[in-house]
């Protein structure tokens, strides 16, 4: 493994740790509160906090395992229902986003699902005030086409992430915030496809990828 690959792996690990810090920290806070709390009502609230935080942590780990990792528990083909369950858990965390799902029933290559999950994560994070998130994938003339559409009262996409998605950033300029977007583009290109992003808009974001079957 080259030094560049080691650096990229380290950045990806940093992103995962950052995203897991909040729910794992909440578990720690809940345990500390529970140690000193004697009121039964407050104890119940602490237990609910622990349960919610533990569930969120587990769901995020499952999502990251397939989106970023080798996901050895899956075969070369992944049932879209598995992906939908992961996306639904991600969307429910915010409580402000409505999911639209339009995927074919048959299994899709793991590489397509990985791209889809990464684009969903980017689109979800851009919906800073909530809104609608539509996910679709189908077999086209050029390969399997993935389309993610985010619509809301305010779309906020980091300039660095946009640069990573459209290929105008150098690997040496990547950060923990942008590395997943760059990896997603590379995954599409290395599988004979491409990745597209819509022009800047304050209310709508379209992300698309094509992957050869």
C-alpha positions as CSV (number, residue, x, y, z in Angstrom):
1,X,0.0,0.0,0.0
2,X,1.4,3.4,-1.0
3,X,1.7,6.4,1.3
4,X,-1.1,8.1,-0.5
5,X,-3.4,5.1,0.0
6,X,-2.4,5.0,3.7
7,X,-3.3,8.7,4.0
8,X,-6.6,8.2,2.3
9,X,-7.5,5.3,4.6
10,X,-6.5,7.5,7.6
11,X,-8.8,10.3,6.4
12,X,-11.7,7.9,5.9
13,X,-11.2,6.5,9.4
14,X,-11.2,10.1,10.8
15,X,-14.6,10.7,9.1
16,X,-16.1,7.6,10.6
17,X,-14.8,8.4,14.0
18,X,-16.1,12.0,13.7
19,X,-19.6,10.8,12.7
20,X,-19.7,8.2,15.5
21,X,-18.5,10.6,18.2
22,X,-21.9,12.1,19.0
23,X,-23.9,8.9,19.6
24,X,-21.0,7.2,21.4
25,X,-20.4,10.3,23.5
26,X,-24.1,10.3,24.4
27,X,-23.8,6.7,25.7
28,X,-20.9,7.8,27.9
29,X,-22.9,10.8,29.2
30,X,-25.9,8.6,29.9
31,X,-23.8,6.2,31.9
32,X,-22.3,9.0,34.0
33,X,-25.8,10.4,34.7
34,X,-27.1,7.0,35.6
35,X,-24.4,6.5,38.2
36,X,-25.4,9.5,40.3
37,X,-29.2,9.5,39.6
38,X,-31.6,8.1,42.3
39,X,-34.9,9.4,40.9
40,X,-36.7,6.5,39.1
41,X,-38.1,8.9,36.5
42,X,-34.7,10.3,35.7
43,X,-33.3,6.8,35.6
44,X,-35.8,5.8,33.0
45,X,-34.9,8.9,30.9
46,X,-31.2,7.9,31.2
47,X,-32.0,4.4,30.1
48,X,-34.0,5.7,27.1
49,X,-31.0,8.0,26.2
50,X,-28.7,5.0,26.4
51,X,-31.0,2.8,24.2
52,X,-31.4,5.5,21.6
53,X,-27.7,6.3,21.4
54,X,-26.7,2.6,21.3
55,X,-29.2,2.0,18.4
56,X,-28.0,5.1,16.5
57,X,-24.4,3.9,16.9
58,X,-25.2,0.4,15.7
59,X,-27.1,1.7,12.7
60,X,-24.4,4.1,11.7
61,X,-21.8,1.3,11.9
62,X,-23.9,-0.9,9.7
63,X,-24.2,2.0,7.2
64,X,-20.5,2.8,7.2
65,X,-19.6,-0.9,6.9
66,X,-21.3,-1.2,3.5
67,X,-20.7,2.4,2.3
68,X,-17.0,2.6,3.1
69,X,-15.7,-0.9,4.0
70,X,-15.3,-4.3,2.4
71,X,-18.7,-5.4,3.9
72,X,-17.7,-9.0,4.0
73,X,-21.1,-10.1,5.3
74,X,-22.5,-9.3,1.8
75,X,-22.0,-11.1,-1.5
76,X,-21.2,-9.4,-4.8
77,X,-24.9,-8.6,-5.2
78,X,-26.9,-6.7,-2.5
79,X,-30.7,-6.7,-2.1
80,X,-32.0,-3.1,-2.5
81,X,-34.1,-3.8,0.6
82,X,-30.9,-4.0,2.7
83,X,-29.9,-0.6,1.4
84,X,-33.3,0.9,2.0
85,X,-33.2,-0.3,5.6
86,X,-29.9,1.4,6.1
87,X,-31.0,4.6,4.4
88,X,-34.3,4.7,6.3
89,X,-32.4,4.5,9.6
90,X,-30.2,7.4,8.5
91,X,-33.1,9.5,7.5
92,X,-35.1,8.8,10.7
93,X,-32.2,10.1,12.8
94,X,-32.9,13.7,11.5
95,X,-36.6,13.5,11.8
96,X,-37.0,16.2,9.1
97,X,-36.5,14.3,5.8
98,X,-39.0,12.4,3.8
99,X,-37.6,9.4,1.8
100,X,-38.7,8.5,-1.7
101,X,-37.5,5.1,-2.9
102,X,-37.5,3.9,-6.5
103,X,-35.3,1.0,-7.0
104,X,-35.7,-2.2,-9.0
105,X,-36.5,-5.3,-7.0
106,X,-33.6,-7.4,-8.1
107,X,-30.2,-7.4,-6.4
108,X,-27.6,-4.8,-7.5
109,X,-23.8,-5.1,-7.6
110,X,-22.2,-4.2,-4.2
111,X,-20.2,-1.4,-5.9
112,X,-23.4,0.3,-7.1
113,X,-24.9,0.1,-3.6
114,X,-21.7,1.6,-2.1
115,X,-21.9,4.5,-4.5
116,X,-25.6,4.9,-3.8
117,X,-25.1,5.0,0.0
118,X,-22.3,7.5,-0.2
119,X,-24.4,9.8,-2.4
120,X,-27.3,9.5,-0.1
121,X,-25.2,10.5,2.8
122,X,-23.9,13.6,1.0
123,X,-27.4,14.6,-0.1
124,X,-28.8,14.0,3.4
125,X,-26.2,16.2,5.0
126,X,-27.0,19.0,2.4
127,X,-30.6,19.1,3.6
128,X,-29.8,21.3,6.6
129,X,-33.4,22.2,7.2
130,X,-35.0,19.0,6.1
131,X,-36.9,18.2,2.9
132,X,-37.3,15.4,0.5
133,X,-34.7,12.8,-0.5
134,X,-35.5,10.6,-3.5
135,X,-33.4,7.6,-4.4
136,X,-33.5,5.7,-7.7
137,X,-31.4,3.2,-9.7
138,X,-32.1,1.3,-12.9
139,X,-30.3,-0.5,-15.7
140,X,-29.7,1.9,-18.6
141,X,-28.0,1.6,-22.0
142,X,-24.6,2.6,-20.6
143,X,-24.9,0.6,-17.3
144,X,-26.6,0.9,-14.0
145,X,-27.7,4.5,-13.4
146,X,-28.0,5.9,-9.8
147,X,-29.8,9.2,-9.2
148,X,-30.2,10.9,-5.8
149,X,-32.3,14.1,-5.6
150,X,-32.5,16.3,-2.5
151,X,-35.0,19.1,-2.3
152,X,-35.6,21.5,0.5
153,X,-35.9,25.1,1.6
154,X,-32.1,25.3,1.9
155,X,-29.5,23.2,0.3
156,X,-26.0,23.6,1.7
157,X,-23.2,21.6,0.0
158,X,-19.7,22.1,1.1
159,X,-17.5,23.5,-1.7
160,X,-14.8,20.9,-0.9
161,X,-17.3,18.1,-1.3
162,X,-18.5,19.5,-4.6
163,X,-14.9,19.7,-5.8
164,X,-14.3,16.1,-4.8
165,X,-17.5,15.0,-6.6
166,X,-16.7,16.8,-9.9
167,X,-13.0,15.9,-9.9
168,X,-11.5,19.3,-9.5
169,X,-9.7,18.6,-6.2
170,X,-6.2,17.1,-5.8
171,X,-5.8,14.0,-3.6
172,X,-3.2,16.0,-1.5
173,X,-6.0,18.5,-0.8
174,X,-8.5,16.0,0.6
175,X,-9.7,16.1,4.2
176,X,-11.8,13.9,6.4
177,X,-14.8,15.9,5.2
178,X,-14.2,15.4,1.5
179,X,-12.5,12.0,1.2
180,X,-15.8,10.0,1.0
181,X,-17.0,12.1,-1.9
182,X,-13.7,11.6,-3.7
183,X,-13.7,7.9,-3.0
184,X,-17.2,7.7,-4.5
185,X,-16.2,9.4,-7.7
186,X,-13.1,7.1,-8.0
187,X,-15.3,4.1,-7.5
188,X,-17.5,5.1,-10.4
189,X,-14.6,5.9,-12.7
190,X,-12.8,2.7,-12.0
191,X,-15.9,0.7,-12.8
192,X,-16.2,2.3,-16.3
193,X,-18.7,4.9,-15.3
194,X,-18.9,8.5,-14.3
195,X,-20.4,10.8,-11.6
196,X,-22.4,14.0,-12.1
197,X,-23.5,16.8,-9.9
198,X,-26.1,19.5,-10.7
199,X,-25.1,23.2,-10.7
200,X,-25.3,25.1,-7.4
201,X,-28.8,25.7,-6.2
202,X,-30.3,26.7,-2.8
203,X,-33.3,24.4,-3.1
204,X,-32.3,21.3,-5.1
205,X,-29.3,19.0,-5.5
206,X,-29.0,16.2,-8.1
207,X,-26.3,13.5,-7.8
208,X,-26.0,10.9,-10.5
209,X,-23.6,8.0,-11.2
210,X,-23.3,5.4,-13.9
211,X,-21.6,2.1,-13.3
212,X,-21.0,-0.6,-15.9
213,X,-22.7,-3.9,-15.0
